[in-house]
């Protein structure tokens, strides 16, 4: 029983990892949207608290400018995250496009390097042209399907979180078994 009480935080963490992992795997866009909105609401609450704190302190002439700055920044970012979630998701898509373009440029550079080295009869691995072609293809895929590429990363994160939860459960089981063995030996 003592072991169970001691491990409550890790059990909660495992539940969190598994739940977030499943949600990311099933519907990464909806989960991301919900997480951004929740973050925005939390920032709105923080902004309101700091604004009230600043106004109370101002009455006593001890108002901290830092409290006002925190309040304003938290409120602005909170409003943006809460009410303009679509814009943030579009930014994620735009970032994916930028990475796609970067991949294409890197791929073209690698292909060009391979061809120049071959012409100059320098030693060069065929893997470098393969790497360049793969980078170009992946870059084009990301540019054509930026939203899917961005949310594929979230799905991979979901899988990783689920795997992490399973490993944590196995770790707790192993610790419990080892603890029971030690207790039996001591008896």
Secondary structure as GFF3:
##gff-version 3
##sequence-region A 1 187
A	DSSP	alpha_helix	2	6	.	.	.	ID=ss1
A	DSSP	alpha_helix	8	26	.	.	.	ID=ss2
A	DSSP	alpha_helix	28	59	.	.	.	ID=ss3
A	DSSP	alpha_helix	65	83	.	.	.	ID=ss4
A	DSSP	alpha_helix	85	119	.	.	.	ID=ss5
A	DSSP	alpha_helix	126	144	.	.	.	ID=ss6
A	DSSP	alpha_helix	146	186	.	.	.	ID=ss7
###
